[in-house]
Amino acid sequence: MYSKQRERIFMLMILPAFIGFMILFIVPTAMSFFYSFTNWSVYNTTLQFTGLDNYKLLFQDTKTVAAIKHTLQYAVLITILQNVIAILLAVFLTKKTAGANFVKSVVFLPAVLSILVVGFLFQYIMTSADYGLLNNMIQFFGGNPVNWLGDSKIALYSVLGTQVWQWAGWSMVIYIANLKSIDSALYEAAEIDGAGKIRKFFSVTLPLLYPAVSFNVLMSLIGGMKVFDVIFAMTKGGPGYATETIMTTLIREGFNSGRNAYASALAVVFFIAVFVLSRIVITFLNKWERKIS
């Protein structure tokens, strides 16, 4: 009797969060799926079912297809670069060296800043105008100025570099916490077996970093897929549509152009892309876990 009463209390405590989740996530998601098969728009007075027309139009639109490609490219690259750099920093900074704590603080500091602040800051630093700090430094050392944000071939990578700089420290802290939980006896055993530094890293450190790797990789991937604010601050999707992403296209089509059904179809594609990529990564990580167990 007491157990059932306690369960009812727990259910009542969970209920507000569950209702909020239903109203703010499940219902809008279901509505997006529904409206993606209609002609819903602020310019249409009648709602009509159009089947897969929005999806066909979406994949025929050069700008939208480019945005999908840019998003996938950005998400994969930031996941790889952010985590590789973070792991190397974590391994180096866990050693008892002078100034290690100071370096940790400096590397982590950018993660405290707002993404928009970082975006506007680097827009100023990377500008091709005369006051651009980065180009002034390049010219000081005898190099030629680079149009970091105005060249369609490198603009996306310029934005990517700012986000790796901002979030590598955040991932590093998680890896450091994981590294401190590794038993030092394992390294001593590896040394007895004649393992060098590189061998110890791949045989001991990396396998035991699985909990941190699985978390950081998923967070980096999902964050990369959702990128919007730094793009908005630095390039607004330009030059042309060289840095357009799914989120910038979705905002532009849904709110600026009033093509709500088209934007809903893009949101569904985004949902499916995130789900599929997440499942692929989780499957890979589960295989890695079974291999090292």
Secondary structure, DSSP 8 states (H G I E B T S, - for coil): -HHHHHHHHHHHHHHHHHHHHIIIIIHHHHHHHHHTTB---TT-SS--B-TTHHHHHHHH-HHHHHHHHHHHHHHHHHHHHHHHHHHHHHHHHTS--TTHHHHHHHHHGGGGS-HHHHHHHHHHHH-SSTT-HHHHHHHHTT-----TTT-TTTHHHHHHHHHHHHHHHHHHHHHHHHHTTS-HHHHHHHHHTT--HHHHIIIIIHHHTHHHHHHHHHHHHHHHHT--HHHHHHTTT-STTTT--HHHHHHIIIIIS--HHHHHHHHHHHHHHHHHHHHHHHHHHHHHHHHH-
